Amino acid sequence: MNHRLCVAVLLCQLLAALACERQPQPSNVGAGDEPNVEADTAAIRAVWKEQEMVAYNNGDVDVCADTTADGVFIPENSPPIVGQSAIRSYCRSLFDENVFDVNPIIDELVVQGDWAFAVGTWRGRVRPKGGGDWTEIENGTIAIYRRQDNGAWKLARAIWNSNKPVD
């Protein structure tokens, strides 16, 4: 089974399991109202583009860590990074060593109750903070978001890999 098919199957299984759980009413749903998927989608896109990517482009450890909710990052060729404290340390190390200029593209975004997933790409460039040439990057990513008690969406899980072939 190819890699993309495996990821698609795993996502389907995750969403099926989430759909079968008894979900609490989303915070934007009143008695008799339908979920406001359009508002949820806009909020998640804002977290992805206006918070996560701005944090990377500005090297902002606090914003990067604050977009997560005791989440899990699974970078390419690395063990999982679990919890906000570990994510903060990971971001600090990443930003201490590198400068980023990235742009996120969401190809698919699905909201299911208090959970959502986004599939997309980060395109841009990175260079060592001490100087040197920019390197073009393109990472495929799957991000899973969870609605918080206050209604805000935060990143719960993220997995990514390079779309560029290894030389």
BELTA-V524326 format. One record per residue. PHI is phi in degrees with one decimal (none if undefined). NEAR is the number of other C-alpha atoms within 12 Angstrom. Layout:
BEGIN
phi=PHI near=NEAR
phi=PHI near=NEAR
END
This chain:
BEGIN
phi=none near=8
phi=-74.9 near=8
phi=-60.0 near=10
phi=-64.6 near=16
phi=-65.3 near=11
phi=-59.9 near=12
phi=-63.3 near=20
phi=-62.6 near=17
phi=-63.5 near=15
phi=-62.8 near=15
phi=-63.8 near=24
phi=-60.7 near=16
phi=-64.5 near=14
phi=-62.2 near=20
phi=-65.4 near=23
phi=-64.3 near=15
phi=-64.3 near=15
phi=-65.5 near=22
phi=-66.3 near=18
phi=-78.6 near=12
phi=-68.2 near=14
phi=-76.6 near=13
phi=-90.8 near=16
phi=-67.7 near=20
phi=-61.0 near=22
phi=-58.6 near=29
phi=-65.5 near=25
phi=-95.7 near=26
phi=-117.4 near=18
phi=-98.5 near=12
phi=-57.8 near=10
phi=81.6 near=8
phi=-86.4 near=12
phi=-91.4 near=15
phi=-57.0 near=21
phi=-94.3 near=21
phi=-61.3 near=23
phi=-62.0 near=15
phi=-66.8 near=20
phi=-62.3 near=33
phi=-60.6 near=29
phi=-63.2 near=21
phi=-64.7 near=27
phi=-68.6 near=38
phi=-59.4 near=33
phi=-66.1 near=23
phi=-61.8 near=33
phi=-60.6 near=40
phi=-88.3 near=26
phi=-87.7 near=23
phi=-114.3 near=30
phi=-60.2 near=34
phi=-71.0 near=29
phi=-63.1 near=25
phi=-59.7 near=30
phi=-64.7 near=35
phi=-68.0 near=30
phi=-98.5 near=24
phi=63.5 near=30
phi=-96.3 near=28
phi=-61.1 near=30
phi=-63.4 near=24
phi=-64.5 near=27
phi=-58.2 near=37
phi=-70.0 near=33
phi=-71.6 near=26
phi=-79.3 near=42
phi=-105.5 near=38
phi=-122.8 near=29
phi=45.1 near=24
phi=-82.3 near=29
phi=-132.7 near=31
phi=-102.7 near=36
phi=-126.7 near=25
phi=-73.2 near=25
phi=-59.8 near=17
phi=57.0 near=12
phi=-140.6 near=13
phi=-71.6 near=13
phi=-59.8 near=19
phi=-108.6 near=27
phi=-113.2 near=24
phi=92.9 near=24
phi=-62.7 near=27
phi=-63.7 near=22
phi=-68.2 near=24
phi=-65.8 near=33
phi=-59.6 near=31
phi=-63.2 near=21
phi=-60.4 near=30
phi=-62.2 near=34
phi=-58.9 near=24
phi=-62.7 near=17
phi=-61.8 near=26
phi=-76.8 near=27
phi=-66.0 near=21
phi=-101.5 near=18
phi=-137.1 near=26
phi=-115.2 near=30
phi=-114.2 near=31
phi=-140.9 near=26
phi=-123.9 near=30
phi=-132.1 near=27
phi=-88.6 near=33
phi=-130.2 near=25
phi=-95.8 near=27
phi=-90.3 near=17
phi=-150.3 near=19
phi=-141.6 near=27
phi=-124.8 near=28
phi=-108.1 near=31
phi=-134.6 near=31
phi=64.1 near=32
phi=-92.1 near=38
phi=-124.3 near=37
phi=-151.9 near=35
phi=-130.4 near=39
phi=-126.2 near=35
phi=-119.4 near=31
phi=-169.4 near=29
phi=-139.7 near=29
phi=-104.8 near=35
phi=-120.0 near=26
phi=161.4 near=23
phi=-151.1 near=22
phi=-142.5 near=29
phi=-144.8 near=23
phi=-62.3 near=18
phi=-63.1 near=17
phi=-75.2 near=13
phi=114.2 near=12
phi=121.0 near=12
phi=-80.9 near=13
phi=-73.5 near=18
phi=-115.8 near=19
phi=-70.4 near=19
phi=-130.2 near=24
phi=-149.4 near=24
phi=-116.2 near=29
phi=-81.7 near=27
phi=-145.0 near=33
phi=-124.8 near=37
phi=-122.0 near=42
phi=-113.9 near=40
phi=-111.7 near=39
phi=-132.8 near=37
phi=-70.0 near=33
phi=-87.6 near=24
phi=-57.2 near=15
phi=-86.0 near=12
phi=93.9 near=23
phi=-72.0 near=27
phi=-97.0 near=37
phi=-131.8 near=39
phi=-69.8 near=41
phi=-103.1 near=35
phi=-146.3 near=34
phi=-145.4 near=37
phi=-132.9 near=32
phi=-147.9 near=27
phi=-151.0 near=27
phi=-81.8 near=21
phi=-89.4 near=18
phi=-91.0 near=15
phi=-66.7 near=9
phi=-78.7 near=7
phi=-75.3 near=3
END
